[in-house]
Amino acid sequence: MKKKEIFIPILIIILLLAFFTQACKFPEINPMEKISAPRNKLIPIQGTWKVVDYKAPNKNSKPNKSIIGKTAEFNQKGAIFSDEACKYPKYKVKVVNAVDYLFYNYKVVPKDLGIKKDKIEVISVTCNENLFYDFILIEKNKLLLYMDETFFILDKISDDTKNVEKIQDNTSYKNKNTSEASRLNSGVFIALRSESSDILSSPSTYRTIWISSKNKKAVSTLEDKGIFFPRKTGFWSINVNRISNAGITEDNIEAHPVDGSDNKNSKPVRALFKSSKQNLFRNILFICNDYIGTEYSMDSVSDNTLNKLQVLPVDNLENKKGLKISDLVGDIGSGILKDSINSFLSVRSDKKQAFQDQTVDEENFRLSRRNGHWVMAGRLNSPKNQNDYIDFDLNVFPPKKLLTYDELSLSWSDVKNNIPSATDVFTSPNGDIALVVCRNNLYIYSIENKTLSSEPLKEIPIKDNESIIMAEWATGDYVEKWTESFENFIKSEKNKK
C-alpha cells in the first residue's frame, strides 16, 4: 500500500476525534453541599443592602428594632454592617439544604421564614480568620441575618459601595479586623454533679466552677458549692437539700435569684411535693436558663439508680407536672416519642416484647452529653416494675427553649485523635478555648486554626463520680461582669457562715 493511501484514513480518524471532542460535554458533579469561590470577580452579595424587616420565630425573644433601617455594604476591599467594618474580608459560599441547615442551626423550618427553595446559599464573611457575619441568601436581592434570636431581612438597594472606600480613614466604625483578633475574652460556668454512692443515705452534691481566659493565654478559675447560673433575669442559685419530716425523706430543690452581693430579700422557689406521703429522692441532670432536668424515684430505689425523668421550669418548681415534649416541639412531640421508641426496639429485640406496647410518658425525657453535644433522650418504664426501664435517643435536636448554644469549633474526631482519653469537649463561642473532659481532669486548651494547642493552659481535677450538667458561656465585656457577680456571690455565702 502506498504512503498516500495510508495517510488519508488516518487523517479522517483525527478529524472525527476532534469533532466529537468539541461536540461532547460531560456534566459537572453537583454535590448537595459544597463550598466554592465567588462565581465571578464580584462577590455574591456585592453592593449595598438595607435592613427592612425582621422575623422572630421565638415568641419570647425581644428583637432589637433599632437595627431596622441600618445598611450593609460589601466589596473586595471591605464589608460594613451598621457601625462595624472589616477591611479586605474573605467570602465563602456554602450551598446547603434549607431544611437541614435552618433546623440544625436555628431550630426553625424554611416556611417560618417564608423560604420556598430546597437549597439556600450561606455567605460567611471573615476578617483575619474571625467571623464578621453569616448571611443567608434566600433570593437574588434578599438576605437574612441572624442576631439575638431574630432573623433580620435585608433588601439590596444599590450596586454602589461608596462607604466601603472610607473604612480606613473613618473612625466612626468599629474595626473588626483588630478588635477580636487582638483581644479574646471567654468565660464559662461549669456545674458538676457528684453522684452519691448511696442515694438512700445522702443526696448527690453539686459545685460550680467559673473558668475565664484572656487572649488565649491567661486562665483563672473560681469555685463554690451548689449551682450558680445565669438567666435573662440575672443570676440564680440552686441547691438540693434533704429534709425529713414524720418519717418521710425528700430531696428538696431550692432556687432563688441572686441580687449582687446581697440576696437576703430574694424569695426562694422550691420543688417540694408537700402532699406526698412517700420518700422522694432526686438528682439534677442538666440546667439551662429556664429549666432544670431531674431524675427521681418515689420510695423504691434499685441499685442506687433513680427511675423517672422530669424537666421542671425554674420559675415554677412547685408545680408537680413536668415539661412535656409537645410543650417544646408542638403536637408532633408524641409522634416523635413513638417513632424514637420503635427505632430503638428495632435494633434491641431483647427489649421488644417487654416494652413495645407500653404507654408513652411525654414528661419522661432529658438532655445528656455525647461526643461534644447535648442530645435528647427519653425513658420508658415497665408497668410491672418501675425500676426496669430503657433509655433511648429521641429523633429531634434539643429545642432552643432548652439550649441556646451547642457548637464546636473543632471536630470531636480530632479531639479523640489528639486526646484518646477524652470523654467530652466544650468550645467557646469565640472559638478561642476548649474544655476537654477526661476521667479525672478537665483540661483547658487554646484553639488555633481549629486545632488544640500542644499543651493545656490549665488543668482542673474532677472526681470519678462527677459529671458536667451545665455549661453557660460569656464573651467580650460580659466575662468581667460575670466574674464580678460570682465573686460577690461567693463572698456573700461566706458571710452567712
ROGURO-458820 format. One record per residue: residue in three letters; x, y, z of N, C-alpha, C in turn. Coordinates in steps of 0.2 Angstrom, whole numbers, plus 5000, padded with zeros to 4 digits. Layout:
ROGURO-458820
AlaXYZXYZXYZ
...
END
This chain:
ROGURO-458820
Met500449945000500050005000500450065000
Lys500250114996500650174996500550225002
Lys501150265003501050305009500450355009
Lys500250375003499750425002499050395004
Glu499050325002498350295004498350275011
Ile498850265015498850255022498750325026
Phe498950375023498950445026498150465026
Ile497750455021497150485021496650455026
Pro496650385028496250365033496450385040
Ile497050395041497250425047497050495048
Leu497050535043496850605043496150605045
Ile495750565042494950565043494850545050
Ile495250495053495150475060495250535065
Ile495850575064495950635068495450685068
Leu495150695061494650745061494050725064
Leu493850665064493250645068493350645075
Leu493950625078494050635085494050705087
Ala494250755083494250825085493550845085
Phe493150825081492450845080492050825086
Phe492150765088491750735094491950765101
Thr492650775101492950805107492650875108
Gln492550915103492250985104491450975105
Ala491150925102490450925102490150895109
Cys490550855112490350815118490550855124
Lys490050875129490150905135489950855141
Phe490350845146490250805151489950845157
Pro489450825160489150855166489550865172
Glu489550925175489950935181489650895187
Ile490050875192489750845198489450905202
Asn488850895205488550945208488350915215
Pro488750915220488650895227488150935230
Met487750895235487250935239487450995243
Glu488050985245488351045249489051055247
Lys489251115245489951125244490151205245
Ile490751215246491051275247491451295241
Ser491251355238491551375232491751445232
Ala492251465228492451535227491851575224
Pro491851645224491351685221491251665214
Arg490651675211490551655204490951695199
Asn491151755201491451795196491951845201
Lys492251895198492651935201492251975207
Leu491651985206491252025211491051965216
Ile490951985222490751945227489951935227
Pro489751875230488951865229488551915231
Ile488751955236488252005239488552075238
Gln488952085233489252145231488652195231
Gly488852255234488352315234488152335241
Thr487552375241487352405247486652375248
Trp486552355255485952325257485652365263
Lys484952355264484652395269484252345273
Val484252345280483852305284483152335284
Val482652295282481952325280481452295285
Asp481552235288481052205292481452145296
Tyr481052115300481352055304480752005305
Lys481051945307480551885309480851855315
Ala480451845320480651825327480251755328
Pro480551695326480251635327480051625334
Asn480551645339480451635346480051695349
Lys479451675351478951725354479251765360
Asn479651735363479951765369480551805368
Ser480751805362481351855360481151925360
Lys481651965361481552045361481952075355
Pro481752075349482152105344482352175345
Asn482952185343483252255343483052295337
Lys482452325338482152355332482552415329
Ser483052435333483452495331483952475325
Ile483952405324484352385318483952395311
Ile483352405312482952425306483152485303
Gly483352485296483552545293484352555292
Lys484652505296485352505295485552475289
Thr486152495286486452475280487052425280
Ala487152385275487752345275488052355268
Glu488652355267489052365261489552315260
Phe489652285254490152235253490552245246
Asn491152235246491552235240492252195242
Gln492652195238493352155239493752195244
Lys493652265245494152295249493852305256
Gly493152295257492952295264492252275264
Ala491952265271491252255272491052295278
Ile490452315278490152365283489452335285
Phe489352335291488652325293488552365299
Ser488052415299487852465304488552505306
Asp488752495312489352535314490052495314
Glu489952435311490552385311490852385304
Ala491552375304491852375297492352325297
Cys492552295291493052245291493452265284
Lys494152275284494552285279494752215275
Tyr494752215269494952165265494652095268
Pro494052085268493752025270493751965265
Lys493651905268493651845264492851825264
Tyr492651805258491951775257491951705255
Lys491651665259491551595257490751585256
Val490651545251489951525249489851455250
Lys489351445254489151375255488451355253
Val488351315248487651295246487351235251
Val486851245254486551195259485851185258
Asn485651125261484951105261484651155266
Ala484051185264483751235268483451205274
Val483151155274482851125280483351105285
Asp483851065283484351045287484751095290
Tyr484951145286485351205289484951245294
Leu484351265292484051305297483751275303
Phe483651205303483351175309483951155313
Tyr484551135310485051115315485351175318
Asn485451235314485751295317485351335321
Tyr484651345319484251395322483551365325
Lys483451295324482851265326482251295323
Val482251315317481751345313481651305306
Val481051305303480951275297480951335291
Pro481051315285481051365280480451405280
Lys479851375280479251415280479151465285
Asp479451455291479451505296479751575294
Leu480151565289480551625286480351645279
Gly479851615277479551625270479951595265
Ile480451545266480851525261480551465258
Lys480551465251480151405247480651365244
Lys481351385243481851345240482051285244
Asp482351235240482651175244483351195246
Lys483651235242484351255243484451325244
Ile484851345249485051415250485751425250
Glu486051485250486751505250486851535256
Val487451515260487651545266488351575264
Ile488351645265488951685264489251705270
Ser489851675272490251685278490751745276
Val490751795280491151855279491651855285
Thr492351845284492851835289493351895288
Cys493651915294494151965295494751925298
Asn495351925295495851885298495651825302
Glu495251785298495051715301494551725306
Asn494351785308493751785313493151805309
Leu492551775311491951785308491751855309
Phe491551885304491151955304490451945305
Tyr490151915299489451895300489351835295
Asp488851795296488551755291487851785288
Phe487851785282487251805278486951745274
Ile486251745274485951695271485551725265
Leu485751705259485551725253484951685251
Ile484351715252483651675250483351695244
Glu483551755241483351775234483851815231
Lys483851835225484351865222484551935225
Asn484051965228484152035231483852035238
Lys483951975242483651975248484051925253
Leu484251955258484751925263484351915270
Leu484651865274484451855281485051865285
Leu485051895291485551895296485251885302
Tyr485551835306485351815312485651845318
Met485351885322485651915328485151915334
Asp485351895340484951895346484251865345
Glu484251805342483651765342483151795337
Thr483451835332482951865327483351865320
Phe482951855315483151855308482951925305
Phe483451965304483352025300483452015293
Ile482952055289482852045282483252105279
Leu483652095274484052145271483852145263
Asp483652205260483552205253484152245250
Lys484252225244484852265240484552325237
Ile484852385239484652445236485052475231
Ser485752455230486152485226486752435224
Asp487052445219487652415217488252455220
Asp488152515222488752555224488952535231
Thr489552555232489852535239490352595241
Lys490052655241490452715242490752725249
Asn490352695254490652705261491252655262
Val491252595259491752555260492452585259
Glu492552625254493152665252493352705258
Lys492952725263493152765268493252735275
Ile493252665275493452625281494052645284
Gln494552655280495252665283495352725287
Asp495052775284495052845287494552865292
Asn493952825292493352835296493452805303
Thr493452845308493552815315492852805318
Ser492352815314491652805317491452735317
Tyr491852695313491752625313492152585318
Lys491852535320492252485325492552435320
Asn493252435320493652395316493652325318
Lys493352285315493352215316493952175315
Asn494452205311495052175309495452165315
Thr495452215320495852205326495552195332
Ser494952215333494652205340494652135343
Glu494352085339494352025341495051985341
Ala495352005335496051965334496551985340
Ser496552045342497052065347496852055354
Arg496152045355495952035362495351995363
Leu495451925364494851875365494751865372
Asn494151875374493951855381493351805381
Ser493451755385492951705385492951675393
Gly492351665394492151635401491651585401
Val491651535406491151485406490951465413
Phe490351455415490151425421490051355420
Ile490351315423490351235423490051215430
Ala489451185429489151145435489251075435
Leu489451045440489650975441489250945446
Arg488950885445488650845450489050785452
Ser489150775459489550725461489050665464
Glu489050615460488550565462488650535468
Ser488050525472488050495479488250425478
Ser488650395483488750325482488150285485
Asp487750315489487150285492486650335493
Ile486150345488485650395487485250395493
Leu485150335496484650325502484950365508
Ser485650365509485950395514486050465514
Ser486250495508486350565507486250575499
Pro486050645498485950665491486650675487
Ser486550685481487150705477487350775479
Thr487950795477488250855479488350895472
Tyr488450965473488551005467489051055468
Arg489351075463489851135463489851175457
Thr490051235457490151275451490851305450
Ile491051295444491751325443491651375437
Trp491951435438492051485433492751485430
Ile492751485424493351475420493351535415
Ser493851585416493951635411494651645408
Ser494651665402495351675399495351735395
Lys495951765394496151825390496651805385
Asn496451825379496951825373497251755373
Lys496851705374497051635373497651615378
Lys497751655383498351635387498251635394
Ala498051685397497951695404497251655406
Val497251605411496651575413496651575420
Ser496051595423495951605430495251565432
Thr495151545438494651505440494351525447
Leu493751515448493351525454492951465455
Glu492751455461492351395463491951405469
Asp491351375469490951375475490451315475
Lys490251295481489751245482489051265479
Gly488651215477488051225474488051245467
Ile487551275464487551295457487351365456
Phe487751405453487751475451487651475444
Phe487151505441487051505434486651575432
Pro486851595425486551655423485851635420
Arg485451695420484751685417484651755414
Lys484151765410483951835407483851885412
Thr483551855417483351905423483951915428
Gly484551885427485051895431485351825433
Phe485751825439486051765441485551735446
Trp485551665446485251625451485651575454
Ser485451545460485751495464485351435465
Ile485551375464485151315466485551275470
Asn485151245475485451195479484951135480
Val485151075482484751025484484851005491
Asn484251015495484351005502483850945504
Arg484150895508483750845510483450855517
Ile482750845517482350865523482050805525
Ser481950795531481550735534480950765539
Asn480350735538479850755542479350705543
Ala479250685549478750625551478950565547
Gly479550545547479750485544479850485536
Ile479650545533479650555526480350595524
Thr480750565519481350595517481150625510
Glu481450685509481350715502481850765501
Asp482150755494482650805492482350865489
Asn482450915492482050975490482551025486
Ile482351035480482751085475482551155477
Glu482951195479482851265480483251315476
Ala482851355472483151405468482951475470
His483451525469483251595471483751635467
Pro483451695465483851745462484451775466
Val484951795463485551825467485551905465
Asp485451945470485452015469486152045471
Gly486652045466487352065468487652025474
Ser487852065478488252035484487752025490
Asp487152045489486652035495486052005492
Asn485851945495485251915492484751895498
Lys484851935503484451925509483651935508
Asn483451975503482751985501482551945496
Ser482951895493482751855487482251805490
Lys481751795486481251745488481451675484
Pro481551625488481751555485481151525482
Val481251485477480751445473480951375475
Arg480451335478480651265480480251215476
Ala480551165474480251105471480051055477
Leu479551065480479351025486478650995485
Phe478650925485477950895485477650895492
Lys477350945494477150945501476650895503
Ser476250875498475650825499475950755499
Ser476550745497476750675496476850645503
Lys476650575503476750535509477250485507
Gln477650495502478250445500478850485501
Asn479450445501480050475501480150495494
Leu480550545493480750575486481450585486
Phe481850555481482550555480482650585473
Arg483050635473483150675467483850695465
Asn484050695458484650715456484550775450
Ile484950815450484950865444485350845438
Leu485050835432485450805427485750855422
Phe485350915421485550965417485251035419
Ile485551085418485251155419485351205413
Cys484851235411484851285406484551355409
Asn484451405405484251465408483551465412
Asp483151425409482451425412482251355414
Tyr482551305414482351235415482851195419
Ile482651155423483051105427482851035425
Gly483350995422483150925421483350885427
Thr482850845429482950805435482850725434
Glu483050685439482950615439482750605446
Tyr482150565447481950555453481650485454
Ser481550465461481250405462480750415469
Met480150385469479750385474479850325478
Asp480050325484480150275489480650225487
Ser480550185481481050125480481550155476
Val482150125477482750145473483150075472
Ser483350065466483650005464484350015462
Asp484849985465485549985464485750065463
Asn485550105468485650175469485450215462
Thr485050185458484850215452484050245453
Leu484050305451483350335451483050325444
Asn482350315444482050285438481550335434
Lys481450395436480950435432481350495430
Leu481150525424481450595422480950645422
Gln481150705424480650765424481050825423
Val480750875418481050935417480650995420
Leu480851035425480451075428480651155426
Pro480151195426480351265425480651295431
Val481151335431481451365436481051415440
Asp480551445436480151495439479551465443
Asn479451395442478851365444479051295447
Leu479551295451479751225454479251195458
Glu478751225461478251205465477751155461
Asn477751165454477251135450477451055450
Lys477051015451477150945451477250915444
Lys476950955439476950925432477650955429
Gly477950905425478550925422478350955415
Leu478850975411478850995404478750935400
Lys478250945395478150885390478550905384
Ile478650845380479050855374478650905369
Ser477950895369477550935365477551005367
Asp477651025373477751095375478351125372
Leu478851085370479451105366479451115359
Val479151055356479151045349478451045346
Gly477951055350477251055347476950995347
Asp476350985343475950925343476350865340
Ile476850875336477250815334477650785339
Gly477650805345478050785351477950705352
Ser477250695352477050625354477250575348
Gly477250595342477450555337478150545337
Ile478550595338479250595339479450535344
Leu479150545350479250495355479150425353
Lys478550405349478450345347478850315342
Asp479050365337479550345332480250325335
Ser480450365340481050355343481150285346
Ile480550275350480550205353480550155348
Asn480150155343480150105338480850095335
Ser481150155334481850145331482350105335
Phe482250125342482650095347482550015347
Leu481850005348481649925348481849885342
Ser481949925336482049885330482749855330
Val483149885334483849855335484049825342
Arg483549825346483549795353483049745353
Ser483049695350482549645350482449615357
Asp482949615361482949585368482449625372
Lys482349685370481849735374481149745371
Lys481049715365480449725361479849705365
Gln479849645367479249605370479049645376
Ala479549665380479349695387479149765386
Phe479349805381479249875381478849905375
Gln478649855370478449885364477749915364
Asp477349895369476649915369476549965375
Gln477049985378476950025385476750095383
Thr476450125388476150195387476750245387
Val476750295383477250335382477150395387
Asp477650415391477550475395477950535392
Glu477650585390477950645387478350685392
Glu478350675398478750705403479350675404
Asn479450615402480050565404480550575399
Phe480950635399481450645395482050685398
Arg482550695395483150735397483650755392
Leu484150795394484650815390485250775392
Ser485750745388486350715390486850735385
Arg487550715387488050735383488350675379
Arg488550695373488850635369489250675363
Asn489850655363490350675358490350755357
Gly490350785363490450865362489750895361
His489150865362488550895360488050875366
Trp487550915367486950895370486450855366
Val486150805368485650765364485050755368
Met484550745365483850725368483850655369
Ala483550635375483450555377482850555380
Gly482450495379481850485383481950415387
Arg481450405391481450345395480750315395
Leu480750245395480150205396480250165401
Asn479750165406479750125412479250065411
Ser479450005414479049945414478449955419
Pro477849945417477249955422477249905427
Lys477649845426477649795431478249815437
Asn478749845434479249865439479549935437
Gln479449985440479750055438480450055438
Asn480850015442481550015441481849975435
Asp481349945431481549915425481349965419
Tyr481849995416481750045411482250045405
Ile482050075400482550085394482650155393
Asp483250185391483350245389483550245381
Phe483250295377483350295370483450365368
Asp483750365362483850435359483150455356
Leu483050525357482450555353482750585347
Asn482350565341482550595335482350665334
Val482650705338482550785337483050815340
Phe483250875338483850915341483550945347
Pro483950965352483751005358483451065356
Pro482851085357482551155355482851205359
Lys482851265356483151325359482851345365
Lys482251325367482051335374482451305379
Leu482751245377483251215382483951235381
Leu484151255375484851255373484951315369
Thr485351365371485551425367486151415363
Tyr486651375366487251375362487551295363
Asp487651265357487951195357488351185351
Glu488851235350489351225344490051205346
Leu490351175341491051155342491451195337
Ser492051215339492551255335493051205331
Leu492951145334493451095331493051025331
Ser493250975327492850915327492950865333
Trp492450825335492550785340493050725338
Ser493150705332493650655330494350685331
Asp494450745329495050775330495250775338
Val494850795342494950795349495150725351
Lys494750675349494950605351495650585348
Asn495750605342496450585339496950615343
Asn496950675346497450705350497450685357
Ile496850675360496750655367496350595367
Pro496550535367496150475367495750465373
Ser496050495378495650485385495050535386
Ala494950575381494450625381493750595381
Thr493250615386492650595386492150645384
Asp492350705383491850765381492250825380
Val491950875376492350935375491850995374
Phe492051045376491651115375492051165372
Thr491851205367492251255365491851325365
Ser492251375366491851445367491551475361
Pro491051515361490851545355491351585351
Asn491851615355492451645351492851605347
Gly492851535349493251485345493951495348
Asp494051525354494751535356495051485361
Ile494551445365494751405370494251335370
Ala494551285372494151225373494251195379
Leu493751165382493751125388493751055387
Val494251015388494250945386494150905393
Val493650865393493450825399493750755398
Cys494150735404494450665404494150635411
Arg494350575412494150545418494250585425
Asn494850605426495050635432495250715431
Asn495150735425495350805425494950845419
Leu494950905420494650955415495250995412
Tyr495350995406495951025403495751085399
Ile496051145400495851205396496451215391
Tyr496251215384496651215379496551285375
Ser497051315372496851365367496751335360
Ile496451375356496251345349496551395344
Glu496951365340497251395334497151365328
Asn496751405323496651375316496251305317
Lys495751305322495351245323495751185326
Thr496251195329496751145332496851165339
Leu496851105343497051115350497851135351
Ser497951175356498651195357499051125359
Ser499651125359500051065360500051045368
Glu499951095372499951085379499351125382
Pro499051095387498451135390498651195394
Leu498251245394498351315398498251295405
Lys497851255407497651245414497351175415
Glu497451145421497151085422496751085429
Ile496151065429495651065435495550995436
Pro495650965442495450905444494750895445
Ile494450835443493750815444493750745446
Lys493250725450493150665453492850615448
Asp493050545449492750495445491950495445
Asn491650515450490950515450490650575448
Glu491050625446490750695444490550695436
Ser490050725435489850735428489650815427
Ile489750835421489550905420488850915418
Ile488450955421487750965420487551035417
Met488051075416487951145414488551175411
Ala488451205405489051255403488751315400
Glu488851375403488551435401489151485399
Trp489151505393489751545391489551625391
Ala490151655392490051735391490751755387
Thr490651805383491151835379491251905380
Gly491851935377491952005377491852035384
Asp491552095385491452135391491052095396
Tyr490652045394490252005399490651965404
Val491251945401491751905405491851935412
Glu492051995412492252035418491652045422
Lys491052055419490452065423490252005427
Trp490351945423490151885426490651865432
Thr491251875431491751865436491551905442
Glu491451965441491252005447490651985451
Ser490151965447489551935450489651875454
Phe490051825452490251765455490651785461
Glu491151825461491551845466491151875472
Asn490651915470490151945476489751895479
Phe489551845475489151795477489551745482
Ile490151735480490551685485490651725491
Lys490751795491490951825497490251835502
Ser489651835499489051845502488951775506
Glu489051715502488951655505489451645511
Lys490051665511490551655516490351705522
Asn490051755521489751805526489151775530
Lys488851725527488251695530488451645536
Lys489051615535489351565539489551595546
END
